[in-house]
């Protein structure tokens, strides 16, 4: 089914489709369309439609729209989309402010890997410029001027207005996370966290932090009472695991350019951060990068790259147990290369294939590394040549979800506007105080 078009399935007319209406034996052809077929057969046919074309399916007619939202059809369709062959991964990648659905095929021993682009995904009727995207439980949080919560499979969206869209101060640097708390055996309450944390190693008085959380059920913002004893680098995306979000982090009193050798978790149920947990390596004297990834929403993987060593090396560990106060790891892969190709250094996101024993990271290309010097570089889509320096490249494994996005009630919207006004006033006051501190420090 081509994007932007709908297709009606029909069977050819044959002699069995002819009826006799009079003594003159006048024949009238009968065309059998997909709508004339049994419902279970229609479900089977439409369940083979690619995810990128489901919007066109739903817009074709009311019958298809109703059928596509049924539990039986959705489960059948998702089962087909989720059943990938060994060595294949369904991913979502952000390239030049756009999101693409892709399949990465690693192939066999003697075959080169390749990428099949399923198409560009659009969360609204008009194309918007997405600057960042976060994945949790099959949902995507897309950042543009505001935020959009999106289920690409169901085609549902919800816009969230931030307390202060235009910051009056140059330190407008927020970090975001999407998560949930369990509210029963089959109910989850989704929340959005955003925070700003300014810390200057050389001017201890020049620091400011603000943590805010949005509850999708109540449509309300509130400020959290949090005093950070950790440091999370700006621009470092968090990783969702079982509703919580993890970041590489370091103690607050160390130098900013030191390798993050800890991680920290934000618990969306308690709306609080846990203790710093050690990653399976020491910072040492070498500069490097630590990056986290989720493995099938069951465990974490951490990538360590050191770009000051020769040969270039990267190591990946996978968690075997995660508790509130303790985490244990096992080494998954170590790669060394003298090719001068920093395959994973510039990757802010990556994922692994445990069966094939490879890791895939994305910067300008999808870089695949494995054992015995295995190294491949793949182009995802043709670049448009624009300046995309402010677009953080992201790639994540993706499984379609049946999670319904709850829309705010009119009362919730009114309360949200009131909360936004209060938070904006408090935010302006805090930014003014911070600007005054900066002015005094520069004298």
Secondary structure, DSSP 8 states (H G I E B T S, - for coil): --TT-----B----GGGEEE-STT--EEE---BGGGS-HHHHHHHHTTS-GGGHHHHHHH-HHHHHHHTSHHHHHHHHHHHH---TTEEEEEEEETTEEEEEEEE---TTS--EEEEEEEE-SSSS-----EEEEETTEEEEESSSEEEEETTTTEEEEE--S-SS-SSS----EEEEEEEE-SSS-EEEEEEEEEEEE-SS-TT-EEEEEEEEETTTTEEEEE----SEE--TT---EEETTEEEEEEEETTS-TTS---EEEEEETTTTEE---EE-SS---SS--EEEEEEETTTEEEEEEEETTSSSEEEEEEEEEEE-SS-EEEEEEEEEEE-SS--TTTT-S-EEEETTTTEEEEESSSEEEEESTT-EEEE--S-------TTS--EEEE------------HHHHHHHHHHHHHHHHHHHHHHHHHHHHHHHHH-
